[in-house]
Amino acid sequence: MTSDHGEQKIRQAIAGALEHKIAALMPYYTIGYPDLEKSLKIIASIADESDLLELGVPFSDPIADGLTIQRSTQRALENGVTTAICLQSVRALRDQGIDTPVLLMGYYNPILAYGETEFVNDAADAGVDGFIVPDLPPEESQTLKTVAAERGLSLIYFVAPTSNQHRVELIAKEATGFIYMVSVTGVTGARQDLNVDLAQLVAQVRARSSLPVAVGFGISTPAQAAEVGRYADGIIVGSALIDAVDRAGDKTAAAAEFVRALNDGLARE
């Protein structure tokens, strides 16, 4: 399995979703939570209802994540899940016939320890399409970005509500695949209310880049997804999905039902 055209797959998935829905849906789920086998079953159960998948690589200091994802990554680490096991997991999902574009979300230290070139090559061979690295700003990412580009993979950058015009222009210049718009200041986690200026923030990014803009952090209900989907190209939901899994007895069925509800909320009438 290889993913030499990962960036193209990402762009096509978003464009294809926009032809039928308000926005593309990209759930986040932590590999290895509540255990490795169940996490792969959960991911497989939501793949058909997802336009893209963001899969979390466990790390001991997830500075961008709130309590829910911190808890899930800690459990995964306790289960012995490593970066190498995450890559093997993507390969296993591909071997099952799952073709949904996959972006690995992880922090830079494990990538550096693995070796940037080796990590990208192993990820591409496993079927990964791109990377989201919250603690790696554009100024420090050129090596990883270059190696990823050689394999056709995307390295996703973040824009936050606090990003100034110069920062947005830099990210617009360097970005590939799509731009990740952080909806709130702070960490990940389901929220009752979203940023009232979010539509304006998305418009500001769009004015400087032709890339799709996907919004994450805080989206937790089908109604919120539909609201954001009216002006964003993609919707990213993680903590609320994990919370739904935590509450359920049948965790695989609960995950599929939750993502299906988000998808239904996004569908055009």
ZIQUIJO-V721592 format. One record per helix or strand of 3 or more residues. SS is the DSSP state (2 for helix, 1 for strand). FROM is the first residue (numbers start at 1). TO is the last residue. If there is no record, write none. Layout:
ss = <SS & SS>
from = <FROM & FROM>
to = <TO & TO>
//
This chain:
ss = <2 & 1 & 2 & 1 & 2 & 2 & 1 & 2 & 2 & 1 & 2 & 2 & 1 & 2 & 1 & 2 & 1 & 2 & 1 & 2 & 2>
from = <6 & 24 & 36 & 52 & 67 & 83 & 101 & 108 & 116 & 130 & 138 & 142 & 154 & 165 & 178 & 198 & 212 & 222 & 234 & 239 & 251>
to = <20 & 30 & 47 & 56 & 78 & 95 & 105 & 114 & 126 & 132 & 140 & 150 & 159 & 174 & 182 & 206 & 216 & 229 & 237 & 247 & 266>
//
